[in-house]
Every structure is written in C-alpha cells, then in structure tokens.
Amino acid sequence: MSLEELRRALARGQLTVLHIHIPDILLLPKKGLKFENLKRFRVSVGSKFKYYEDFPGTRVLKHAGISLRNEFIPLVEKAEVLYLRGIKGLKKVLHDRGVRHGFLDLKYLKVTSCDDDLEYLLGEPKSSVQSPGQNPFQSFNKLTVLIIDNYKLKYLFSPTTARALVHLEQLEVISCEIMEGIVGFEGQNDINENVDEVKFSKLKQLELKNLLNLISFYAKKEKTQTTMGISSARPQPLFNEKVIFPVLERLDISKMGNIQESWDKQSIAVLEEQGSFCQLEDVSVANCSNLMHVFPSKMHPLLKNLKYLTVDKCETMKGVVEFEGEIDEDVLKNEVCFSKLIFLRLFDLPSLVSFCTKLGTVGTINSNATIHTQPLFNGKVAFPALEDLTIYNVPNITEIWDKKPLPESEKEIESFCKLGSINILDCNQLVYVLPSYLLPRLQNVQKLWISFCEEVEVIVSKDLKEKEATNNDILVFHQLKDVRLGNLPKLKSWYNGTQLFFSDKVAFPSLESLVIEGLPQIKEIWPHKQPLPEPGKEVESFCKLLSIHVEECDQLVYVLPSYLLPQLQHLENLTIGNCKDVEVIVSKELKEKKVIDNDIMFPQLKAVTLRWLSNLKRFCTETELFLSDKDAFPVLKKITLTSDLEFLRNGTSTEEECGTSGNEIDHSGEED
C-alpha cells in the first residue's frame, strides 16, 4: 500500500489497526493523514522501534527528532505508550493538553532531549479548588512509567499533579541540569502545602541521575530574611516527611552534587509511622560528591527488607551509616542490623573511615580533622544474611574486621555467617584480610579474591594475645572453592602463625581453582619437605583442585613438590608464566621414594601452559628430558609454550608424546 492509498483508507475510516514506520515527514502526502479512527496502532516517526523497546500497550507512538505535526496529535492523545525525543513545543503537547484533561489512557511516557523551558512537565487546572485527599486532576492518572532525560525543567510535578499519579510504578529522571526538585512550588500556592504529604502509593522503582542542581526531592519552603522573601538555597536532605514511598523497592541515585544528606534525621519517626521506604530491597548510591553518609542509624528499622546495597565514588563519604548515639568501645553490642542484606558493594570511597561512624567525630567536608583508623566492620552493625562482599579502593581501611572479637556474653546476632564471596581490591593500607577468630563464622565462603593491596602481608592474622595453637589445630576452609591472589607485593604467607605460604596449619578440602599472580615474596607455595594433610586423614587438602595458575612470582624456583601429586589427581589445567627463576615444575627430593605408581603424575591433566620461563630446564627433577614418558600424562590434549626452550629440540616435543591424537603443541614463541 502506498502512502496515498493509506491516506485515502484513513480518510474513509476503513483502517482501525496500523503499524507503520515513517522515516521522514517529508514523505507524507500533502493532505495530512487522519488517524482519528485508529483503535490500535504502533507508529514510529523519525526513529524505528529498537529490538529492546518492548513497550506495553496496543496504542504506541514513538516520535523522535522531527517536528510534531498537527495530524499526529490524535495519536498523542490516544496513546497508551508515548516516546518523544528532540521535540519542540512540548508545552502545547503535554502541559497545556494536560490542563484540558487529556492523556486519560497514557500509561508509559518517555521524554528525552527536548529544549522547552517549562515550570512543570505535566500541566494542571490552576483554578482547581480541592479539599484534602481529593484529586480533580484526571490527566495522566493511569501513568505507570515516566522517564525524563535531558529536559530543562525546574520541577517535574506540582504537588497537585504528583498526588494524581496514583498508578505510577517507575520514575526515572536523568540529566535535567536546572532541576531543583522533583516535586515543588513555583509561582503558585497549593492549599495542601502544609496539610497533606505527597504519597506515591504504587511507585516501586526510582532513579535520580545527574541532577547536579537538585536541592531535594520535595524541598521544604524556607524563607530568607531578605525583603523579597525568596526561598532559601540552603542544602536540604534528599528525602523528608513531605513525600511518602510505601512500596518503593529499588532506589538508584547518582551525580547529585548538592545533596549532603539522603534522609532527614528529624523525619525518621514520621517516615516509619507512614511505612515509607519499608519495602526497599535495592539501593545504589554513586557519584554524590558531598554526601557524607547514606543512612542515619535510626533508619535501620525501615531497611528490614534491604537486600542489595552499592555505594560508589562518593569522595567525601565517611561512613555508610551515621551513628547518632554514644559509641562505647568496650561494649560493642549490635545496634544496627541489616537483617536481609545479601549483597554489599563499596567502591572508590577515598574518605570512608568505617561502615558505621559516630555523628560529628570524623569532621566536616571542609575540615582537616585527623581520621583515626578503625575497622570497617565492628560490633555496632550486624549482617546475618550477607552472602556477597566486594570492597574496591577504600584506602583508609587498615582492617576489614576488628581484631577484637565481641565477648560471647554480649553477642546478639551472628554476623557474616552466610558470607559466600569475598572480593577485596585496591585497599592499600590493609595489612591482613581475616582475623582468625572470625573463621568459625566464615565456613560458607566459597570465593576469596584479594588483589592490588600493597601492604597485605598475610591473609589470616592471629592476634598475638590469642592462645597458641596446638599441633593438632588446623584452620580448615571447608567450602572454599575459588582463590585468587594477585599483585600483593608484601604477601608472605596465608597464616601469620606459619613461616611458609601453605602449611599443615591450613587445609582446603574443597578448593577447585587457585590463581597466584604478582607475589614476589613467595619462594615456595607448598613446603618442600613438610607434607600437607593427606587424603584419607581426618582433614585433607587440595584434593579437588582442577586448575592451578601461577604467574609473576619472581623468587619461585619450583611450583609443585612431588609429595603433593597424590592430592592433585583431579587437576585438569596447569598454567605457569613469567616466573623468571623457575627451573622445574615438579620438584622431587633425591631421597624421596616414587610417589605415583606407573609414573602417572597427572591422570586428569588436559592442558599445560608455560609462558616466558627463561630458566625452566625440565618438567620434573627426576627426568633428563622435558617430558620423558607419555604415560605420565594419559589425557593431555594441549601444551602451549611461549618461550624459546632449547631443551625441547631433542625430539621430545612431538604430538605422539602427548598421549592422544589431535593434540596441539606450540613452542614457537607465539602465544597460542
């Protein structure tokens, strides 16, 4: 059907359903298209629907980058889904038509990159007189999703309009450079200003991003002493008792340069009484340069459903929780409990002193007060459900957990007992990771990654005042499957009660993957003459290892002692790289008896990668050639060598010697 045929069909009222993309309005017939009779439509003008734009509804209009002609106004007014980008004259389209009770069916509205200067996005009857609790304003009251991006608005809603949005479930406001408030008064008096709060009774998702001039979500009107009586620009908390969110589940705020407090401490009692924020499950705070804390401590009863918390790039933040009472260092009972929090991320927080800091003890934004080192976590805050913890670039932290355990008589809640994943990066004052007293609570940890921590000397630290371990005391990491230790220039041992990195004082019965990179202090990963717990004993170690990766350990001379081979019967991948002093992979004492029957060293080993090992002489000390017997590696599929190893030119590096057909060997100096 041509556009002219389409025009005639629309003019005769023969079409009630239409799906069409119009790339340019210049293609349209001179006589306009009449869309008044359409009952269902999916129309895009200027920009096609993207594959990910699965808009709900049967009446959908996307209009982007092209002037909105009058013939499309019936589609605008009928639409259930309306996406407008780069449109001029939106005051007439949205604000003025809203005044006339338009948009009665609109459910999804997205407006982006529009240049109109408006007091408010959505209009309202300015002469309306209403009693508390009444909403004569009917426009937009079916709206469930509202997304505003890059629009010149001082406020998004007036209080009257906000109260009418009784079905709004998702609100995103992004990059509105002059916006001072989401709800606000401008040049008018609302009789409910001091009577009724604004309640978003169905709002579940709220995103506020890149609103550098935002003062508050709904600012309190504070008069200055000037003769003009204008509102004060003094900083205010983002949220106060004037706006209520009884079902809000997800809150994402970022790049809010004016905000120094997230919640008004004086409003907590009112918010709790109204049930505001009590359904919050996911909170993300990022790039709020003046924010010193996320939560006041008295707010924790409202956070009983919080499951996910991310705090990122807040340069002046001193603590996540601001504690308002007296902190008795000798009686550290749990006073704040995040009972359902399972996921915690702390990223790029250069001023963070502790998770919970006392009000007024860490200085102000402009002060030069001395910051006393504290553990990140202490007995003030409990995390009984936490499963996943990541800490990245928090340079003030010297301890993650307090070395001083909570006295048994004062424990109220077991913290960290469900922790499964620990990831610590770029914490350059950290000296150790785990205090030994905490290990009984960490029996569910499966992943431990520590990287780029310049001062870390041990992973597990035993307090000097702790009782001396007996010969039978072993630190067992029962569930630990994945260990990655990278770029730790001062790391000497896993446990400061031993002189060796791994010893018979630690056991890893479930470990499957071990990655060690950039540990220049390590001379031996495993002790050469001191066997670890063996299979069949009460505690065994390393018997489930599938992958070993060792790189940039400059003092390492060998990788594996031969006595360990019975414990490595499941090993499938072995990678050794950039260890300049390594001479052999498997080292065997001359007096040591043969530890593997029939010379099968690695029955499950499938891939070996050896990269830039300039001093490597052979695979095992008891063999003259690099790989002397194919029976030692019965399932080996691939050897990758990225170094010029002279001893491989003795006729030993052939495909047949890998034991199976289709094997791949590369020792040409290029990485495979």
LINGILIN-V908283 format. One record per residue. N is the residue number from 1. BURIAL is 1 if it has 24 or more other ideal C-beta (glycine too) atoms within 12 Angstrom, else 0. D_FIRST is the distance of its C-alpha to the first C-alpha in Angstrom with 1 decimal. Layout:
BEGIN
n = <N:N>
burial = <BURIAL:BURIAL>
d_first = <D_FIRST:D_FIRST>
END
This chain:
BEGIN
n = <1:2:3:4:5:6:7:8:9:10:11:12:13:14:15:16:17:18:19:20:21:22:23:24:25:26:27:28:29:30:31:32:33:34:35:36:37:38:39:40:41:42:43:44:45:46:47:48:49:50:51:52:53:54:55:56:57:58:59:60:61:62:63:64:65:66:67:68:69:70:71:72:73:74:75:76:77:78:79:80:81:82:83:84:85:86:87:88:89:90:91:92:93:94:95:96:97:98:99:100:101:102:103:104:105:106:107:108:109:110:111:112:113:114:115:116:117:118:119:120:121:122:123:124:125:126:127:128:129:130:131:132:133:134:135:136:137:138:139:140:141:142:143:144:145:146:147:148:149:150:151:152:153:154:155:156:157:158:159:160:161:162:163:164:165:166:167:168:169:170:171:172:173:174:175:176:177:178:179:180:181:182:183:184:185:186:187:188:189:190:191:192:193:194:195:196:197:198:199:200:201:202:203:204:205:206:207:208:209:210:211:212:213:214:215:216:217:218:219:220:221:222:223:224:225:226:227:228:229:230:231:232:233:234:235:236:237:238:239:240:241:242:243:244:245:246:247:248:249:250:251:252:253:254:255:256:257:258:259:260:261:262:263:264:265:266:267:268:269:270:271:272:273:274:275:276:277:278:279:280:281:282:283:284:285:286:287:288:289:290:291:292:293:294:295:296:297:298:299:300:301:302:303:304:305:306:307:308:309:310:311:312:313:314:315:316:317:318:319:320:321:322:323:324:325:326:327:328:329:330:331:332:333:334:335:336:337:338:339:340:341:342:343:344:345:346:347:348:349:350:351:352:353:354:355:356:357:358:359:360:361:362:363:364:365:366:367:368:369:370:371:372:373:374:375:376:377:378:379:380:381:382:383:384:385:386:387:388:389:390:391:392:393:394:395:396:397:398:399:400:401:402:403:404:405:406:407:408:409:410:411:412:413:414:415:416:417:418:419:420:421:422:423:424:425:426:427:428:429:430:431:432:433:434:435:436:437:438:439:440:441:442:443:444:445:446:447:448:449:450:451:452:453:454:455:456:457:458:459:460:461:462:463:464:465:466:467:468:469:470:471:472:473:474:475:476:477:478:479:480:481:482:483:484:485:486:487:488:489:490:491:492:493:494:495:496:497:498:499:500:501:502:503:504:505:506:507:508:509:510:511:512:513:514:515:516:517:518:519:520:521:522:523:524:525:526:527:528:529:530:531:532:533:534:535:536:537:538:539:540:541:542:543:544:545:546:547:548:549:550:551:552:553:554:555:556:557:558:559:560:561:562:563:564:565:566:567:568:569:570:571:572:573:574:575:576:577:578:579:580:581:582:583:584:585:586:587:588:589:590:591:592:593:594:595:596:597:598:599:600:601:602:603:604:605:606:607:608:609:610:611:612:613:614:615:616:617:618:619:620:621:622:623:624:625:626:627:628:629:630:631:632:633:634:635:636:637:638:639:640:641:642:643:644:645:646:647:648:649:650:651:652:653:654:655:656:657:658:659:660:661:662:663:664:665:666:667:668:669:670:671:672>
burial = <0:0:0:0:0:1:1:0:1:1:0:0:0:0:1:0:0:1:0:1:0:1:0:0:0:0:0:1:0:0:0:0:1:1:1:0:0:1:0:0:1:1:1:1:1:1:1:0:0:0:0:0:0:0:1:0:1:0:1:1:1:1:1:1:1:1:0:1:1:0:1:1:1:1:1:1:1:1:1:1:1:1:1:1:1:1:1:0:0:1:1:0:1:1:1:1:1:1:1:0:0:1:1:0:1:1:1:1:1:1:1:1:1:1:0:1:0:1:1:1:1:1:1:1:1:0:0:1:0:0:0:0:0:0:1:0:1:1:1:1:1:1:1:1:1:1:1:1:1:1:1:1:1:1:1:1:1:1:1:1:1:1:1:1:1:0:1:1:1:1:1:1:1:1:1:1:0:0:1:1:1:1:1:1:1:1:0:0:0:1:0:1:0:0:0:1:1:1:1:1:1:1:1:1:1:1:1:1:1:1:1:1:1:1:1:1:1:1:1:1:1:0:0:0:0:0:0:0:0:0:0:0:0:0:1:1:1:1:1:1:1:1:1:1:1:1:1:1:1:1:1:1:1:1:1:1:1:1:1:1:1:1:1:1:1:0:1:1:0:1:1:0:0:1:0:1:1:1:1:1:1:1:1:1:1:1:1:1:1:1:1:1:1:1:1:1:1:1:1:1:1:1:1:0:1:1:1:1:1:1:1:1:1:1:1:1:1:1:1:1:1:1:1:1:0:0:1:0:0:0:0:1:1:1:1:1:1:1:1:1:1:1:1:1:1:1:1:1:1:1:1:1:1:1:1:1:1:1:1:0:1:1:0:0:0:0:0:0:0:0:0:0:0:1:1:1:1:1:1:1:1:1:1:0:1:1:1:1:1:1:1:1:1:1:1:1:1:1:1:1:1:1:1:0:1:1:0:0:0:0:0:0:1:1:1:1:0:1:1:1:1:1:1:1:1:1:1:1:1:1:1:1:1:1:1:1:1:1:1:0:1:1:0:1:1:1:1:1:1:1:1:1:1:0:1:1:1:1:1:1:1:1:0:0:0:0:0:0:0:0:0:0:0:1:1:1:1:1:1:1:1:1:1:1:1:1:1:1:1:0:1:1:1:1:1:1:1:1:0:1:1:1:1:1:1:1:1:1:1:1:1:1:1:1:1:1:1:1:1:1:1:1:1:1:1:1:1:1:0:0:1:1:1:0:0:0:0:0:1:1:1:1:1:1:1:1:1:1:1:1:1:1:1:1:0:1:1:1:1:1:1:1:1:1:1:1:1:1:1:1:1:1:1:1:1:1:1:1:1:0:1:1:1:1:1:1:1:1:0:0:0:0:0:0:1:1:0:0:0:1:1:1:1:1:1:1:1:1:1:1:1:1:1:0:0:1:1:1:1:1:1:1:1:0:0:1:1:1:1:1:0:1:1:1:1:1:1:1:1:1:1:1:1:0:1:0:1:1:0:0:0:1:1:0:0:0:1:1:1:0:0:0:1:0:1:1:1:0:0:0:0:0>
d_first = <0.0:3.8:6.7:8.1:6.0:6.5:10.0:10.7:10.0:12.1:14.6:15.2:15.8:13.5:12.4:15.3:14.2:12.0:12.4:11.2:13.2:13.6:16.3:17.3:17.2:17.7:14.1:13.3:13.4:17.0:16.7:16.5:14.1:16.0:16.4:19.5:18.4:17.0:19.6:18.4:16.5:16.8:15.8:17.3:17.8:19.8:20.8:19.2:20.8:23.7:24.7:27.7:26.1:26.1:25.9:27.0:25.3:22.1:21.3:21.2:20.6:21.6:22.1:24.0:25.6:23.6:24.9:23.8:22.4:23.2:19.8:19.9:23.3:22.2:20.7:24.0:26.1:24.3:24.1:26.3:25.8:25.8:26.1:27.0:28.2:29.5:28.7:31.0:32.1:32.1:35.2:33.1:30.4:32.7:36.3:36.0:33.4:35.5:38.4:36.5:36.0:32.4:30.8:32.3:29.9:29.8:31.1:30.3:30.6:30.8:31.6:32.5:33.6:33.5:36.2:37.0:40.7:40.9:43.9:41.8:38.3:37.9:39.4:41.7:43.5:46.4:48.5:48.2:51.5:51.7:54.4:54.7:52.2:49.9:46.3:44.8:42.1:39.0:36.3:35.3:37.7:35.2:34.7:35.6:34.7:35.2:35.0:36.2:36.4:37.8:38.0:40.9:42.3:45.9:45.3:42.4:43.5:46.2:48.3:46.8:43.2:44.4:46.1:42.9:41.0:42.4:39.7:39.3:39.8:38.9:39.7:39.3:40.6:40.5:41.7:42.3:45.1:46.6:46.3:49.7:48.9:46.2:47.7:49.8:51.1:50.4:51.8:52.1:54.4:53.2:55.8:55.1:55.8:59.2:58.6:55.6:54.3:50.6:49.6:46.5:47.0:44.0:43.6:43.9:42.7:43.8:43.2:44.8:44.6:45.6:46.8:49.8:50.9:50.5:53.8:53.1:50.4:52.0:54.8:58.0:58.8:62.1:63.7:65.6:68.9:67.5:67.7:63.9:63.7:60.6:59.4:61.1:59.2:61.6:59.9:59.0:58.1:54.4:54.8:57.3:57.9:55.5:52.5:52.4:50.2:51.3:48.7:47.8:47.6:46.4:47.6:46.7:48.3:48.6:49.5:51.2:53.9:55.5:56.0:59.6:59.5:56.7:58.4:61.0:64.1:65.4:62.3:62.5:64.4:61.9:59.0:60.8:61.5:57.9:56.7:54.7:53.6:55.3:52.2:51.7:51.0:49.7:51.0:50.2:51.9:51.5:52.3:54.2:56.9:59.2:59.0:62.4:61.7:58.8:60.5:63.7:65.9:66.1:62.3:62.6:62.7:59.2:58.1:59.1:55.6:55.0:54.0:52.6:54.0:53.2:55.0:54.1:55.2:57.2:59.9:62.4:62.1:65.6:64.8:61.9:64.0:66.4:69.5:71.2:74.5:77.5:77.1:80.2:80.3:82.9:80.9:77.3:76.0:72.3:71.2:67.4:65.5:61.9:62.1:58.6:57.8:56.8:55.2:56.8:55.8:57.9:56.6:58.0:60.5:63.2:65.2:65.1:68.6:68.1:65.5:67.6:69.6:72.0:71.1:72.6:74.3:71.9:71.9:69.2:66.5:68.9:72.0:73.8:75.3:76.4:74.1:76.2:74.9:73.8:72.1:68.4:69.0:72.1:73.2:71.6:68.1:67.4:64.4:65.0:61.5:60.6:59.1:57.6:59.3:58.2:60.3:59.2:61.1:63.5:66.4:68.9:69.2:72.3:72.1:69.2:71.4:74.8:77.7:79.5:78.5:78.3:81.6:81.2:82.6:79.9:76.8:74.5:71.2:70.7:68.3:66.3:67.3:63.6:62.8:61.0:59.8:61.6:60.2:62.3:61.4:62.9:65.6:68.3:71.2:70.9:74.0:73.3:70.4:71.9:75.3:76.9:77.6:73.9:73.3:74.1:71.1:68.8:69.0:65.3:64.3:62.3:61.1:63.2:61.9:64.2:63.2:64.3:67.1:69.9:72.8:72.3:75.4:75.0:72.3:74.7:77.5:80.7:82.5:86.1:87.4:85.9:88.3:88.7:86.7:88.8:88.5:86.4:83.9:80.5:77.3:74.7:71.0:70.1:66.2:65.6:63.2:61.8:64.0:62.9:65.5:64.5:66.0:69.0:71.7:74.6:73.8:77.0:76.8:74.8:77.6:80.3:83.0:82.8:83.3:80.8:77.0:76.7:79.9:81.2:80.8:77.1:75.1:71.4:71.1:67.3:66.3:63.6:62.5:64.9:63.8:66.5:65.7:67.6:70.9:73.6:76.4:76.0:78.6:78.1:75.2:77.3:81.2:82.8:85.8:84.8:82.7:80.1:79.9:79.4:77.6:79.6:81.2:80.5:78.1:76.2:74.1:71.2:71.1:67.4:66.4:63.4:62.9:65.2:64.1:66.9:66.3:68.2:71.4:73.8:77.1:76.1:78.2:76.9:74.0:75.2:78.8:79.3:80.7:77.2:75.7:76.3:74.2:71.3:70.7:67.0:66.2:63.0:62.3:64.9:64.0:66.7:66.0:67.7:71.0:73.4:76.6:75.4:77.6:76.8:74.1:76.5:80.0:82.9:86.5:89.0:91.0:87.9:87.7:84.7:82.2:79.6:80.7:79.8:78.6:75.1:74.4:70.7:69.6:66.0:65.5:62.2:61.6:64.1:63.1:65.9:65.0:67.3:70.6:73.0:76.2:74.9:77.5:76.7:74.8:77.9:81.5:83.1:81.2:82.0:78.5:75.3:74.0:77.0:76.0:72.6:73.8:73.7:69.9:68.8:65.1:64.5:61.2:60.9:63.3:61.9:64.5:63.8:67.3:69.7:72.1:74.9:76.2:73.0:74.0:76.7:74.6:73.7:70.0:68.5:65.7:68.2:70.1:67.1:67.8:64.4:62.1:59.0:60.6:59.8:62.4:61.9:65.0:63.9:63.8:60.0:58.4:56.5>
END
